[in-house]
Amino acid sequence: MEKNNLQHQKRVLDEQGFCLLPECLEVTLADKILAACQKSFESERKSKLTSSSRGHIYAARNLIRSVPLVKEFWQHGSLRVFLNSCLGAKFGLVRVLYFDKPPKRTWALAWHKDTAIPVREHLEQSRHFTRPTTKAGVPHVIASDTILRSMVTLRVHLDEVIDDNGPLKVIPQSHLSNDCLGLGEENAHTVLAKKGEVLAMRPLITHGSAASKPGTRLHRRILHLEYASDKTLPDNYQWHDFVNASDKK
């Protein structure tokens, strides 16, 4: 990604809440990531880390600890440069999820914002952290807008995404706060992407997706990575995991 393109993409992310990063990932690397995920899922199929239906894995959590490759592939090249420009030199990876819409096992997702973050333990609620929950054995809390505005999500497309396989939709300019409506549902943007292309978005952007169209044979597999600008959280809270850009272990 050339410097001018990098600046443009960062400006679009800041203004609209999302941007597509083309030519960041080779298709062969996307295939390698998918293979690593599937190998991990085979060993954890009966664990609480994956969600499945009739043999099809449609979601998986906590991949930082189960798929080593997810801690490494963004550590060099244009993805790292982009993340550094958005979050600063102290940024780190804090959560990795996987989603699929398998043929004949599709699903839809209503409009929402990503407000929950994974933490080491539940402490006293504060103005920054509320509504403690546990997801797949990991403590989570709802984070304040201040914290969420200092995060960036990358969605790596492990398949080509077209209208047929339930693409993500985002509402531009809805990323500024938890109650920000942006340009409204009538101006929602459908994210179509080639295999290996990466969508960058702010957690507070309103997004959702429809089910895949009947009869499609296409999967829609996504690697969802969340990054924070700093390892330190207020009120004695700690990230459940934090992989900084120099820590490849």
MIRO-853227 format. One record per residue (C-alpha): chain; x, y, z. Coordinates in Angstrom, 2 decimals. Example, Ala and Ser with C-alpha at 12.3 -4.5 7.8 and 13.67 -1.06 7.14 Angstrom:
<lumses>
c, east, north, up
A, 12.30, -4.50, 7.80 $
A, 13.67, -1.06, 7.14 $
</lumses>
This chain:
<lumses>
c, east, north, up
A, 0.00, 0.00, 0.00 $
A, 1.64, 3.23, -1.14 $
A, 1.90, 6.17, 1.26 $
A, -0.73, 8.25, -0.57 $
A, -3.14, 5.31, -0.62 $
A, -2.47, 4.69, 3.06 $
A, -3.34, 8.27, 3.95 $
A, -6.47, 8.11, 1.82 $
A, -7.66, 4.86, 3.41 $
A, -7.05, 6.19, 6.91 $
A, -9.01, 9.36, 6.06 $
A, -11.92, 7.28, 4.75 $
A, -11.87, 5.15, 7.92 $
A, -11.89, 8.26, 10.11 $
A, -14.69, 9.94, 8.16 $
A, -16.93, 7.01, 7.20 $
A, -16.05, 4.41, 9.86 $
A, -14.91, 1.77, 7.35 $
A, -12.69, 1.28, 4.30 $
A, -11.70, -1.60, 2.06 $
A, -8.00, -2.44, 1.86 $
A, -7.31, -4.10, -1.50 $
A, -4.14, -6.02, -2.33 $
A, -3.09, -6.42, 1.31 $
A, -3.22, -10.21, 1.37 $
A, -2.23, -12.73, -1.26 $
A, -4.87, -15.35, -2.03 $
A, -2.37, -18.05, -1.07 $
A, -2.07, -16.50, 2.42 $
A, -5.86, -16.36, 2.76 $
A, -5.93, -20.07, 1.90 $
A, -3.21, -20.75, 4.48 $
A, -5.16, -18.90, 7.18 $
A, -8.33, -20.82, 6.33 $
A, -6.50, -24.15, 6.45 $
A, -4.99, -23.29, 9.84 $
A, -8.42, -22.39, 11.21 $
A, -10.03, -25.55, 9.91 $
A, -7.27, -27.71, 11.38 $
A, -7.81, -26.09, 14.76 $
A, -11.59, -26.51, 14.54 $
A, -11.22, -30.25, 13.94 $
A, -9.49, -30.66, 17.30 $
A, -11.92, -28.35, 19.11 $
A, -15.17, -29.33, 17.42 $
A, -16.70, -30.47, 20.70 $
A, -15.39, -27.56, 22.76 $
A, -17.24, -24.39, 23.69 $
A, -14.95, -22.34, 21.43 $
A, -16.84, -23.27, 18.27 $
A, -20.50, -23.12, 17.26 $
A, -21.71, -25.64, 14.71 $
A, -24.83, -26.96, 13.01 $
A, -24.98, -30.43, 11.48 $
A, -21.23, -30.63, 11.14 $
A, -20.69, -27.09, 9.83 $
A, -18.67, -24.66, 11.95 $
A, -20.28, -21.24, 11.61 $
A, -18.46, -19.37, 14.39 $
A, -15.38, -19.71, 16.57 $
A, -13.90, -17.62, 19.37 $
A, -10.53, -17.08, 21.05 $
A, -8.44, -17.92, 18.00 $
A, -5.44, -16.01, 19.42 $
A, -4.71, -19.03, 21.59 $
A, -5.73, -21.79, 19.21 $
A, -4.46, -20.63, 15.79 $
A, -0.87, -19.27, 16.03 $
A, -0.93, -17.88, 12.48 $
A, -3.48, -15.21, 13.45 $
A, -0.82, -13.57, 15.63 $
A, 1.69, -13.35, 12.81 $
A, 0.39, -12.63, 9.33 $
A, -0.43, -8.93, 9.97 $
A, 2.94, -8.27, 11.65 $
A, 4.61, -7.11, 8.45 $
A, 3.82, -5.28, 5.24 $
A, 0.96, -2.90, 4.53 $
A, -1.44, -4.21, 7.19 $
A, 0.98, -3.42, 9.98 $
A, 1.73, 0.00, 8.48 $
A, -1.99, 0.75, 8.23 $
A, -2.70, -0.34, 11.80 $
A, 0.23, 1.66, 13.10 $
A, -1.04, 4.77, 11.29 $
A, -4.52, 4.34, 12.82 $
A, -3.63, 3.26, 16.35 $
A, -0.05, 4.32, 17.03 $
A, 3.07, 2.35, 17.84 $
A, 1.70, 0.67, 21.00 $
A, -1.20, -1.10, 19.29 $
A, -1.93, -4.78, 19.77 $
A, -4.28, -7.60, 18.79 $
A, -6.90, -8.30, 21.47 $
A, -9.47, -10.66, 19.95 $
A, -9.90, -12.93, 16.92 $
A, -13.17, -14.49, 15.79 $
A, -14.20, -16.59, 12.80 $
A, -17.53, -16.56, 10.97 $
A, -18.93, -18.66, 8.14 $
A, -22.23, -18.81, 6.30 $
A, -22.15, -22.35, 4.94 $
A, -24.39, -23.27, 2.01 $
A, -27.78, -24.47, 3.31 $
A, -26.80, -23.43, 6.86 $
A, -26.93, -19.69, 6.40 $
A, -27.91, -17.08, 8.98 $
A, -28.57, -13.34, 9.26 $
A, -27.39, -10.71, 11.72 $
A, -29.47, -7.72, 12.81 $
A, -28.07, -4.18, 12.93 $
A, -25.67, -3.77, 15.87 $
A, -22.40, -2.26, 17.07 $
A, -19.50, -4.24, 18.54 $
A, -19.30, -2.98, 22.11 $
A, -18.11, -6.01, 24.13 $
A, -14.42, -6.57, 24.80 $
A, -12.62, -9.59, 26.38 $
A, -10.93, -9.01, 29.75 $
A, -8.95, -11.05, 32.28 $
A, -11.63, -10.85, 34.97 $
A, -14.74, -9.03, 36.01 $
A, -14.02, -6.21, 38.41 $
A, -16.26, -3.49, 39.77 $
A, -18.34, -1.72, 37.16 $
A, -17.25, 1.79, 36.28 $
A, -17.99, 4.50, 33.76 $
A, -15.78, 2.59, 31.29 $
A, -17.03, -0.99, 31.83 $
A, -20.54, -2.34, 32.42 $
A, -22.74, -5.43, 31.92 $
A, -20.29, -8.28, 32.62 $
A, -20.87, -11.49, 30.68 $
A, -18.92, -14.65, 29.87 $
A, -18.51, -15.83, 26.27 $
A, -16.92, -19.24, 25.62 $
A, -15.34, -19.13, 29.07 $
A, -13.86, -15.64, 28.63 $
A, -15.03, -12.64, 30.72 $
A, -16.41, -9.77, 28.64 $
A, -17.70, -6.31, 29.45 $
A, -19.37, -3.53, 27.49 $
A, -16.72, -0.86, 26.93 $
A, -17.22, 2.89, 26.86 $
A, -17.21, 4.87, 23.63 $
A, -13.81, 6.30, 24.60 $
A, -12.22, 2.86, 24.55 $
A, -14.08, 1.65, 21.48 $
A, -13.06, 4.72, 19.48 $
A, -9.43, 3.73, 20.09 $
A, -9.90, 0.36, 18.39 $
A, -9.90, -0.92, 14.81 $
A, -11.31, -4.17, 13.44 $
A, -9.97, -5.98, 10.38 $
A, -12.20, -8.45, 8.59 $
A, -10.18, -10.71, 6.30 $
A, -12.26, -12.21, 3.51 $
A, -11.35, -15.88, 3.15 $
A, -13.86, -16.24, 0.31 $
A, -15.04, -13.89, -2.39 $
A, -18.09, -12.02, -1.10 $
A, -20.87, -11.20, -3.53 $
A, -24.60, -10.50, -3.16 $
A, -25.33, -14.24, -3.07 $
A, -23.46, -15.16, 0.13 $
A, -24.75, -12.70, 2.69 $
A, -22.33, -9.74, 2.55 $
A, -21.88, -7.37, 5.46 $
A, -23.71, -4.05, 5.35 $
A, -22.49, -0.97, 7.20 $
A, -24.06, 2.41, 7.87 $
A, -21.54, 5.14, 6.98 $
A, -20.66, 7.69, 9.66 $
A, -22.39, 5.72, 12.44 $
A, -19.08, 5.04, 14.23 $
A, -18.75, 8.18, 16.35 $
A, -20.68, 6.95, 19.39 $
A, -22.93, 4.20, 20.67 $
A, -26.07, 6.18, 19.82 $
A, -24.84, 7.64, 16.51 $
A, -27.16, 6.81, 13.59 $
A, -24.84, 8.02, 10.84 $
A, -26.41, 8.33, 7.40 $
A, -29.25, 5.94, 8.26 $
A, -30.27, 2.48, 7.07 $
A, -31.45, 3.84, 3.73 $
A, -27.80, 4.69, 2.93 $
A, -26.28, 1.42, 4.10 $
A, -23.24, 0.26, 2.11 $
A, -22.91, -3.37, 1.02 $
A, -19.34, -4.66, 1.37 $
A, -18.43, -6.81, -1.62 $
A, -14.87, -8.10, -1.70 $
A, -12.44, -10.35, -3.44 $
A, -10.85, -13.24, -1.60 $
A, -7.96, -11.85, 0.46 $
A, -9.27, -8.29, 0.60 $
A, -9.55, -6.75, 4.04 $
A, -12.28, -4.52, 5.47 $
A, -11.14, -2.10, 8.18 $
A, -13.86, -0.69, 10.40 $
A, -14.41, 0.97, 13.75 $
A, -16.24, -1.19, 16.34 $
A, -18.93, 1.46, 16.84 $
A, -20.06, 1.43, 13.22 $
A, -23.56, -0.02, 12.85 $
A, -23.42, -3.19, 10.77 $
A, -25.40, -6.33, 9.97 $
A, -26.00, -8.85, 7.21 $
A, -28.72, -10.84, 5.53 $
A, -28.74, -14.57, 5.00 $
A, -27.21, -16.03, 1.87 $
A, -29.52, -16.39, -1.11 $
A, -31.31, -19.74, -1.55 $
A, -29.43, -22.19, -3.75 $
A, -25.99, -20.62, -3.38 $
A, -23.04, -22.97, -3.10 $
A, -20.80, -20.29, -1.68 $
A, -19.39, -20.04, 1.83 $
A, -18.77, -16.64, 3.39 $
A, -15.80, -17.19, 5.69 $
A, -14.37, -14.24, 7.58 $
A, -11.47, -13.83, 10.00 $
A, -12.39, -11.00, 12.38 $
A, -9.48, -9.35, 14.23 $
A, -9.81, -6.58, 16.81 $
A, -6.94, -4.24, 17.68 $
A, -6.52, -1.72, 20.51 $
A, -4.24, 1.29, 20.65 $
A, -2.73, 0.45, 24.05 $
A, -2.20, -2.47, 26.41 $
A, -3.34, -0.42, 29.40 $
A, -7.02, -0.21, 30.33 $
A, -8.50, 2.05, 33.03 $
A, -9.91, 0.98, 36.42 $
A, -7.42, -1.92, 36.83 $
A, -8.97, -3.90, 33.98 $
A, -6.72, -5.93, 31.67 $
A, -7.21, -7.28, 28.18 $
A, -7.72, -11.04, 28.14 $
A, -5.01, -11.20, 25.46 $
A, -2.78, -8.51, 23.99 $
A, -0.38, -9.37, 21.16 $
A, 1.70, -6.34, 20.31 $
A, 3.43, -5.84, 17.00 $
A, 6.80, -7.02, 18.29 $
A, 5.49, -10.13, 20.07 $
A, 5.31, -13.00, 17.58 $
A, 5.22, -15.85, 20.09 $
</lumses>
